[in-house]
Amino acid sequence: MKKILLSVIIAMSIIACKEKTEISKESSAEKNEVKSEMKDTITEKKSEITFKDYKTEYKETTEKAKIDFNSNPTAKSYKTVISEIYKIEKVNFAGNYIIVTWGCGTSCISGAMVDVRDGKVYDLPNDDEWEGIGNSVNSDKESTLLITSLSGMNLGEGIEALEKYWNWNEANKKFEFIKIAEVKTENEK
């Protein structure tokens, strides 16, 4: 009787372990599938507009002009933050500019950029709809494309973020609006 009972316990243990292994394999396969879907979603979120589409000439330089605080009212109002960031940053936009941002409220930033050649200050595109420029800015030192993003707000069902694309017109010294794009959540592929 003891042998039968022992045999039954061993058999049940083997079956339970085998089922657990199969469940783990299925679970692992499901995790890999989810990771793959996430990767696909990230790929789908990327815009067809890239920094390379708005290439500009960039030459590494360590020389920076003195900031011209009289060139822009924003420069006077935010003198401290502009000065501090300008000192430590390298060119990070359109070949000759250093972008400086600061908070302007909950989940909101504002900013300006300084031309390292002459020290003049220019406002980043301010959006009345977003009450600032959103909550993040993406730029490239070799591109005139600026991407402002707004996320973490109630933007609508299935919308994770909004991105606005701007081109810096060097001749006019102004940002030109290109387009707005919705970044969809995973459920809205």
ABEGO torsion letter per residue (X at the ends): XAAAAAAAAAAAAAAAAAAAAAAAAAAAAAAAAAAAAAAAAAAAABBABBAAAABBBBBBBABBBBBBAAABAAAAAAAAAAAAAAAABBBABGGABBBBBBBAEBGBBBBBBBBAAAGBBBBBBBBAAAGEAEABBBBBAABABBBBBBBGBBAEBGBABBBBBBBBBAAAGBBBBABBBBBBBAAAX
